[in-house]
Amino acid sequence: MRTQHRRTRCFIFLGMLALLALACRKQETPPAPFLLDGELPISVAAEAPVGEPLPVTIGPVNAPDGTPILLTATGTFGTWAFRGLLQGGYLTITLPPEFTRHSGLVSLVATSGHAVGEAETRLLAGEPVEPLVPLVGARSIIADAAHWSMTVTLPQDRFDNPVADGTPVEIRALHPGGRLETRVQPVEHLLAWIRLYSGTKAGETRIAVESGEAVGPEGLLLEIPGWPTPFTLEAEPSTQPADDRSLITVRTSTIRDQFGNVVPDGTIVTFVAETPDGPRFIPSVTVNGVAEAPIQAPDEPAVFQIVGSVYGVRSKPLTVAFTPGPAVNRFTVTPHLDEPNGALYLDAGPLLGQLNQYIPDGTPVLYHLTHESGQEEWLSAPAEAGHARAELRLRFLQPGTYTVEVLAGVGRGETTFVVEKAVIERAQQAAREAGEP
């Protein structure tokens, strides 16, 4: 029992000595962190292809293992930061392919503590890929061997990067008439382009481009006819009667430019007909280089001077004569009294044309009636089978003598008739009995 108490006192005493030793011991200062200073060497390829892993090595650096390094990469893709720890004085950081898809200059900056390192690399675009599209402008030019257009191509790699300057692009243009133009143009400032001069034959120029294994769709350039040269007019038929209804078709010759190219369909041609009543303007358009327009006959004989105009180029004048018509003869006008029907008919005919034929059915025939008192009246009746008939209602006439002149073109006929008062009164009485107004 006594021995146990001694041991307990011994342990207590030793513990107190330990506490006293700790209290008397001086506090130790922790070591300062390691900070790099100076320049960090960076090794990277001067040029590298796009879309591939890009290793960047930092070192050699005289620093403990585990020293942190921050690498910042800035390029056309933006700015990205990568971190790593030194191991054996070196650190290799690989930029993954998703950060190397954009061609151009990449600036690399490594930092650790006060140490800084800088380097640059250039990511190079890949080979051109399809489609290579030829852009054409202007889309149409005059086929005169003087005007020109351009075709421009922007070749790109599989990541849509413009390919490197100097990349050869073959441009082929098949002009109208089978003339093939082939040029090899290097890419410069992102583009490959050439001027395309027109020939003297109108039509489509088909354009294609090729670079390496890449091809694409064709482009189109229109080489259109130039300014028209003077042309002529013709009339079909050459003449018509002045019946206010017949038509003459005026037609141009084939309108061409100085190289013989036919003007495009739809080219506007204006026909100007100088008539006794003033000018007539008749617009038309070309089909296969020819335009035509109808000219309606006047109601009296006349001579028209007709010219065609397109883009200010005028044809030679064409003279068209409209001869007397539709009836050119003197014809008979016969009055027929039909008292039971309360009418008086004026029959005119035969009405004959230039070839001694009936004038066309439906041709208007004018009747000019003049009473002895001086009162005038005009009537119209259509021609039918070479004759015309005008109907007069007796109850509306005045007693006395009427003079009648009938006109059909330049054809003329005259007559006179007398209406007695008793005839008019009987017609009026019959109309009242019949309830006619």
C-alpha positions in Angstrom: 0.0 0.0 0.0 2.8 2.3 1.0 4.7 1.5 -2.2 1.7 2.4 -4.4 1.4 5.9 -2.8 5.1 6.4 -3.6 4.6 5.6 -7.2 1.6 8.0 -7.5 3.6 10.8 -6.0 6.5 10.1 -8.4 4.2 10.3 -11.4 2.7 13.6 -10.2 6.1 15.0 -9.7 7.3 14.0 -13.2 4.2 15.5 -14.8 4.8 18.8 -13.0 8.4 18.8 -14.2 7.2 18.2 -17.8 4.7 21.1 -17.6 7.3 23.3 -16.2 9.7 22.5 -19.0 7.1 23.3 -21.6 6.3 26.5 -20.0 9.9 27.5 -19.9 10.7 26.5 -23.5 10.9 29.3 -26.0 8.3 29.3 -28.9 9.9 28.4 -32.3 9.2 30.6 -35.4 7.7 28.7 -38.4 9.8 28.7 -41.6 8.9 31.3 -44.3 7.1 30.0 -47.5 9.3 29.5 -50.6 8.8 32.2 -53.3 10.3 32.0 -56.7 11.8 35.0 -58.3 13.3 35.8 -61.7 12.3 34.3 -65.0 10.4 31.1 -65.6 11.6 29.3 -68.7 8.7 28.1 -71.0 9.2 25.7 -73.9 6.5 25.3 -76.6 6.5 24.7 -80.3 6.7 27.8 -82.4 3.9 26.5 -84.6 1.3 23.8 -84.0 -1.7 22.5 -85.9 -5.2 23.4 -84.8 -7.3 20.8 -83.0 -4.4 18.9 -81.5 -3.1 18.7 -77.9 -0.5 21.4 -77.3 2.2 20.6 -74.6 3.7 23.5 -72.7 6.8 22.8 -70.5 7.9 25.1 -67.7 11.4 24.6 -66.4 14.1 23.9 -65.4 13.3 25.8 -62.2 15.4 25.6 -59.0 12.5 25.1 -56.7 11.1 22.5 -54.3 8.7 19.9 -55.6 5.1 21.0 -55.3 5.8 24.6 -56.0 2.5 25.9 -57.7 2.6 27.3 -61.2 -0.1 29.3 -62.9 -0.2 29.2 -66.8 -2.4 31.7 -68.6 -3.1 31.1 -72.4 -4.6 34.0 -74.4 -5.6 33.6 -78.1 -8.5 34.0 -80.5 -10.4 31.5 -78.3 -10.2 33.8 -75.3 -8.1 33.5 -72.1 -7.8 30.3 -70.1 -5.9 29.5 -66.9 -4.2 26.2 -66.1 -2.5 25.2 -62.7 0.1 22.6 -61.9 2.9 21.7 -59.4 6.6 21.5 -60.1 8.1 18.1 -60.0 11.8 17.7 -60.4 12.1 21.3 -61.5 9.7 20.9 -64.4 6.0 21.2 -65.1 4.3 20.2 -68.4 0.7 21.4 -69.0 -1.0 20.2 -72.1 -3.7 22.4 -73.7 -6.5 20.0 -74.7 -7.8 20.0 -78.3 -11.0 22.0 -77.5 -8.7 24.9 -76.6 -6.7 24.7 -79.8 -9.4 24.8 -82.5 -9.0 28.5 -83.4 -6.0 29.4 -85.5 -3.8 32.4 -84.7 -1.3 33.6 -82.1 -1.4 32.2 -78.6 0.4 34.1 -75.8 1.5 32.1 -72.8 2.3 33.6 -69.4 3.6 31.4 -66.5 3.8 32.9 -62.9 4.9 31.6 -59.5 5.6 33.9 -56.7 7.6 36.8 -58.2 8.8 34.7 -61.1 7.2 35.3 -64.6 7.8 33.6 -67.9 6.4 34.4 -71.3 6.2 32.6 -74.7 4.3 32.5 -77.9 3.1 29.9 -80.3 1.0 30.1 -83.5 -1.8 27.6 -84.2 -2.0 26.9 -87.9 -5.2 26.3 -89.8 -5.7 23.0 -91.5 -6.4 22.0 -95.1 -9.4 23.5 -96.9 -12.6 21.5 -96.5 -15.8 21.4 -98.6 -17.8 23.3 -99.7 -15.7 25.9 -101.4 -18.3 28.4 -102.5 -17.5 30.9 -105.3 -19.2 34.2 -104.6 -19.8 36.3 -107.7 -20.5 40.0 -108.0 -21.7 41.8 -110.0 -24.0 39.0 -111.0 -24.4 40.3 -114.6 -22.1 42.3 -116.9 -22.2 43.4 -120.5 -20.7 41.1 -123.0 -18.4 43.6 -124.6 -14.9 42.3 -123.6 -14.5 45.4 -121.4 -16.8 44.9 -118.4 -15.6 42.7 -115.5 -17.0 41.0 -112.4 -15.2 39.3 -109.5 -15.4 35.8 -108.0 -14.3 35.5 -104.3 -13.7 32.4 -102.2 -13.1 32.1 -98.5 -11.5 28.7 -97.9 -11.8 27.3 -94.4 -10.6 24.3 -92.5 -12.7 21.8 -90.5 -12.9 24.2 -87.6 -14.0 27.1 -89.8 -10.6 28.8 -89.6 -9.5 30.7 -92.7 -6.7 28.7 -94.3 -3.1 30.0 -94.4 -2.1 32.7 -96.8 -0.5 31.2 -99.8 -2.8 28.2 -100.0 -3.4 27.7 -103.8 -6.9 27.9 -105.1 -7.7 26.9 -108.7 -10.6 28.9 -110.2 -12.2 27.8 -113.5 -14.7 29.8 -115.5 -16.5 28.4 -118.6 -17.6 31.4 -120.6 -20.4 31.4 -123.3 -19.2 29.8 -126.5 -17.0 27.2 -124.7 -14.1 29.6 -123.7 -12.5 28.1 -120.6 -10.5 30.3 -118.2 -8.3 28.7 -115.6 -6.4 30.6 -112.9 -4.5 29.5 -109.8 -4.8 32.2 -107.1 -3.1 32.0 -103.7 -5.1 32.9 -100.6 -4.2 36.4 -99.4 -5.8 38.1 -96.4 -8.3 35.2 -96.0 -9.5 35.4 -99.6 -8.8 34.0 -103.1 -10.2 36.2 -105.8 -9.9 37.1 -109.4 -11.5 39.5 -111.9 -13.5 37.9 -114.7 -13.7 39.9 -117.9 -16.6 39.3 -120.2 -16.3 38.1 -123.8 -18.4 39.2 -126.7 -20.9 36.4 -126.6 -23.9 36.6 -124.3 -24.9 33.8 -122.0 -24.1 32.1 -118.7 -20.5 31.8 -117.3 -20.2 28.9 -114.9 -17.6 29.2 -112.2 -16.0 26.5 -110.0 -13.2 26.5 -107.4 -10.9 23.8 -106.0 -8.2 23.7 -103.4 -6.5 20.4 -102.4 -9.3 17.8 -102.2 -12.0 20.4 -101.5 -14.5 21.4 -104.1 -18.0 23.0 -104.0 -21.0 24.2 -106.0 -20.8 26.3 -109.1 -21.3 30.0 -109.3 -23.1 31.8 -112.2 -22.3 35.0 -114.0 -24.5 36.4 -116.6 -22.9 38.1 -119.6 -25.7 40.1 -121.2 -26.1 41.8 -124.5 -25.0 45.4 -124.7 -26.6 48.5 -126.2 -28.9 47.7 -129.1 -28.0 48.7 -132.6 -30.5 50.4 -135.0 -33.3 48.1 -136.2 -36.2 48.2 -138.7 -40.0 47.9 -138.6 -42.4 46.0 -140.8 -46.2 46.0 -140.9 -48.5 43.0 -141.5 -50.7 43.6 -143.5 -49.1 46.6 -145.1 -52.4 48.5 -145.2 -56.0 48.3 -143.9 -59.2 50.2 -144.5 -60.0 53.1 -142.2 -62.9 51.4 -140.5 -62.0 52.2 -136.9 -61.7 48.5 -136.1 -59.1 46.8 -138.3 -55.6 46.1 -136.9 -52.2 46.3 -138.4 -49.4 44.4 -136.6 -46.1 46.4 -136.5 -43.1 44.2 -135.8 -39.4 44.9 -135.2 -36.6 43.1 -136.8 -34.5 41.0 -134.4 -32.9 43.6 -132.1 -29.2 42.8 -131.5 -26.1 44.5 -129.9 -23.0 45.4 -131.8 -21.7 41.8 -131.4 -24.8 40.2 -132.7 -26.2 39.2 -129.3 -30.0 39.2 -129.2 -31.4 41.5 -126.5 -33.0 39.6 -123.5 -36.7 38.7 -123.5 -38.7 41.3 -121.8 -36.7 44.3 -123.2 -39.2 47.2 -123.4 -39.8 48.6 -126.9 -42.0 51.7 -127.3 -43.8 52.2 -130.6 -44.7 55.8 -131.4 -47.3 56.4 -134.1 -47.7 59.9 -135.4 -51.3 60.3 -136.4 -53.5 63.2 -137.5 -54.9 63.3 -134.0 -51.5 63.3 -132.3 -49.0 60.7 -131.3 -49.9 57.3 -130.0 -47.6 55.5 -127.6 -47.8 51.7 -127.6 -45.4 49.8 -125.2 -44.3 46.2 -126.0 -41.6 43.7 -124.9 -39.3 41.5 -126.9 -39.6 37.8 -127.3 -36.6 36.2 -128.9 -35.4 39.7 -129.8 -38.6 40.8 -131.6 -41.4 43.1 -130.3 -44.7 43.8 -131.9 -47.7 45.9 -131.3 -51.2 46.3 -132.9 -52.2 49.6 -134.5 -55.9 50.2 -134.8 -57.2 51.8 -137.9 -58.7 55.3 -137.7 -62.3 56.1 -138.8 -61.0 58.2 -141.7 -58.3 57.6 -144.2 -54.9 58.6 -142.9 -51.1 57.9 -143.1 -49.3 57.0 -139.9 -45.5 57.4 -139.3 -44.4 54.8 -136.9 -41.0 54.4 -135.1 -39.8 52.0 -132.4 -37.6 53.0 -129.5 -35.5 51.0 -127.1 -33.1 52.5 -124.6 -33.1 55.7 -126.8 -32.2 53.8 -130.0 -34.8 54.5 -132.6 -35.8 52.5 -135.7 -36.2 53.9 -139.1 -39.7 55.3 -139.7 -42.3 53.1 -141.1 -45.2 54.5 -143.2 -48.6 52.8 -142.9 -51.6 54.0 -145.0 -55.2 53.4 -143.9 -57.2 53.5 -147.1 -60.8 54.6 -147.5 -63.2 52.1 -145.9 -65.0 50.1 -144.8 -67.4 50.9 -147.6 -65.8 52.7 -150.5 -68.7 52.8 -152.9 -71.7 54.9 -153.4 -74.7 52.9 -152.2 -78.5 53.2 -152.3 -80.6 54.3 -149.4 -84.3 53.2 -149.7 -87.1 54.3 -147.3 -89.9 51.7 -146.7 -93.1 52.7 -144.9 -94.6 50.0 -142.6 -97.7 51.8 -141.3 -99.3 48.7 -139.7 -96.2 48.4 -137.5 -95.9 52.1 -137.0 -92.4 52.2 -138.5 -90.4 53.6 -141.4 -87.3 51.7 -142.4 -84.2 53.1 -144.1 -82.4 50.3 -146.0 -78.8 51.1 -147.1 -76.7 48.9 -149.4 -75.0 47.0 -150.8 -72.1 48.2 -148.6 -68.9 47.1 -150.4 -65.2 47.3 -149.5 -62.0 47.7 -151.5 -62.3 44.3 -153.2 -66.0 44.8 -154.0 -66.9 42.5 -151.0 -69.4 43.0 -148.2 -68.0 45.1 -145.4 -67.7 43.1 -142.1 -70.9 42.3 -140.2 -71.3 44.6 -137.2 -69.6 47.6 -138.9 -71.4 50.7 -137.5 -73.3 52.6 -140.2 -74.4 56.1 -139.4 -77.6 57.8 -140.5 -77.8 61.6 -140.5 -81.5 62.8 -140.6 -82.3 66.5 -141.2 -85.9 67.7 -141.1 -87.0 70.6 -143.3 -87.2 72.7 -140.1 -83.5 72.2 -139.6 -83.8 69.7 -136.7 -81.1 67.0 -136.9 -80.9 63.5 -135.6 -78.2 60.8 -135.7 -78.9 57.0 -135.8 -76.6 54.0 -136.0 -77.3 50.5 -137.3 -74.9 47.6 -137.7 -74.0 46.2 -141.1 -75.3 42.6 -141.8 -74.7 40.7 -145.1 -73.6 43.9 -146.8 -76.7 46.0 -145.8 -77.9 48.1 -142.9 -81.4 49.0 -141.8 -82.4 51.9 -139.5 -85.9 51.9 -137.9 -87.8 55.1 -137.3 -91.0 55.1 -135.2 -93.6 57.1 -137.0 -95.3 58.6 -133.9 -92.0 60.4 -133.0 -91.5 62.0 -136.5 -92.6 65.4 -137.6 -94.7 66.0 -140.7 -92.7 67.2 -143.6 -89.6 66.3 -145.7 -86.5 64.6 -144.3 -83.1 64.5 -145.9 -81.0 61.4 -145.1 -77.2 60.9 -145.5 -75.8 57.5 -144.6 -72.1 57.0 -143.9 -70.1 53.8 -143.8 -66.4 54.8 -143.7 -66.0 56.9 -146.9 -69.0 55.2 -148.5 -71.9 57.5 -148.9 -75.6 57.2 -149.7 -78.5 59.8 -149.7 -82.2 59.9 -150.0 -85.2 62.0 -149.0 -88.7 61.0 -147.8 -91.9 62.8 -146.8 -94.0 61.9 -143.8 -97.6 63.1 -144.0 -99.4 64.4 -140.9 -102.2 62.0 -141.2 -99.8 59.0 -141.1 -98.2 60.3 -137.9 -101.6 60.9 -136.3 -102.8 57.4 -137.1 -99.5 56.0 -135.6 -100.0 58.0 -132.5 -103.6 56.9 -132.1 -102.6 53.2 -132.5 -99.9 53.6 -129.9 -102.4 55.1 -127.4 -104.8 52.3 -128.0 -102.0 49.8 -127.5 -101.0 51.5 -124.3 -97.6 52.4 -125.6 -95.9 55.4 -124.0 
